[in-house]
Structures are given as C-alpha cells and as structure tokens.
C-alpha cells in the first residue's frame, strides 16, 4: 500500500488534501509554515504543533497539579488547539498510581508521545478499537483488541482503570470512516449506554473510569454527537452506582482554554475541521479560533 492510499484510508476526507500537501516535508518545515501562516487550525504544521504542546503538557508536573486542583489554566493555554490539549493533561493529572492494568476504550492513547510517558513504564495497557490503525506499539507490551465497545470480549472486573476519551460520542453512529465498512453506518444515538454498561462490567470494584465528550448544545453530525447536560447525565446514570462522580468542564475562549462551569458551556457549538479550509458562501471561518469542540466535559467515575 502506498503512503497516498494509506492516508486516504486512515484520514477523514476533509484532511486528506492536507496530508498530500505536507508529504515529504520535514517537521521543522511544516512548523515554520504553520507559524508564518498565522497558526490556523488544521493547516500545515498544526498536528505537529499540537503534538509537541500536548507532549510537553502531560510531562509538566506543575501544570498537572493545576489540572488536578481545577485551578485557572495559564494565560493563552492551548490557543488555537483542539480539546486534546485539555483532555490529556486532565487525564494524566488523575490517573491512579495504584492502577497496574488499564484499558484504553477507543484508542485515544495510541500515540508514541502518549504511550512513551513514564506512567506506562511499569503498567499493562490494553487498547480496544474497531479496526487496526496505522501505528501499533506491541514492542512496548501493549495489547490490542479490535472489537465494539458495546460487546467487549473481555472478562468481568479485570481492569484497575479505564480511559474513554472522546469516544462515547461516536458509539452507535456512522463509524465507516474508520472501518471502511457499510456495516458500521448506524444511527443509534443512545448506544453509548450499552458501552458504559460494558465498561462497568470489565472495571474492578473501586476502579476508575475516565470519560470525556464534546459538550454544549446538542448536535448530531452523523459520525458523532455533541453531548448536552441531559445526555451527559444519562451517560453517568448508565454507568450505575459510583463512589465518586467528578465532572470538570473546559471551555475554549478567544485567548485559549480555561476551566469553566456547566452553565458556561451550555450553548457552545462544535467546529468541524472542514469549516477551516472549505469555503462556504456566506459562512466565515470561526472568529474565536476554535479548532473543534468549544467545550468538553471530563468525568471521573469511581466504581
């Protein structure tokens, strides 16, 4: 398979032209163009800039303490970046030191700059996702399962902690973009409930579940949905009785990401990546610089 066909198979259609544009260019060349071009989300160099920013954030102990304590984030934090710049540090600020066996439900951790974090050096990590991805890190001892979160092929009460970031919003909807199979074109917007039942089943009593979803006004884009307060509460209820239910909200402002309240985020609308590089008559590019979700809800549940 050529790099061109690999990119076409793995990337959303809107980002495929960008992949062709940057092919053969060094990271430094792409970053230079990103900064000289005004740091536009999803433009050439954006993904490298985001990767570097997140990799630094999850290794900054002082910053992780800020996330753990839910204190105001530094000025201009995550300016022009999507929600991963708050989801990952929030997660690493809360991952339990006592956990030895973890499940990544949705493959959000399947990146070198994530799995190379010292936290995973002495821990067992399994990743479950619908289909194989371009990268896999078997040499690190990571196990992969290719299956549906609604029907996990895993035994009861096995994991000390489960991570499910930016995944529940896709469950039961059109996931053919990832699997290239028409069988995965669905419109079952409440099937995240079945996934949560399964996550609870495979989580040990006293184990921690970490979830995040794009948050604000309800929107359904076919391949994913943005949660509102009612849907988020339905998800938490689906998990069942919990010793701890801790909700943290982050909102994107014109000067970057910041800790917020549920009310602050209630009317936020999602920015699809196509809005940045597809010219739609009468529709300007996002004036606040938001790259994707304008708000995200991060929830820590203790079974």
NORWOKA-V145964 format. One record per run of one state. SS is the DSSP state (a for helix, b for strand, c for the rest). FROM is the first residue (numbers start at 1). LEN is the number of residues. If there is no record, write none. Layout:
{{SS/FROM/LEN} {SS/FROM/LEN}}
This chain:
{{c/1/2} {a/3/8} {c/11/2} {a/13/10} {c/23/4} {a/27/10} {c/37/9} {a/46/12} {c/58/3} {a/61/9} {c/70/14} {a/84/11} {c/95/6} {b/101/5} {c/106/6} {a/112/4} {c/116/2} {a/118/3} {c/121/3} {b/124/6} {c/130/8} {a/138/3} {c/141/2} {b/143/4} {c/147/12} {b/159/7} {c/166/2} {a/168/3} {c/171/5} {a/176/4} {c/180/2} {a/182/3} {c/185/7} {a/192/11} {b/203/13} {c/216/3} {b/219/2} {c/221/4} {b/225/3} {c/228/1} {a/229/11} {c/240/4} {b/244/10} {c/254/2} {b/256/5} {c/261/1} {a/262/4} {c/266/8} {a/274/4} {c/278/2} {b/280/1} {c/281/2} {b/283/1} {c/284/11} {b/295/8} {c/303/1}}
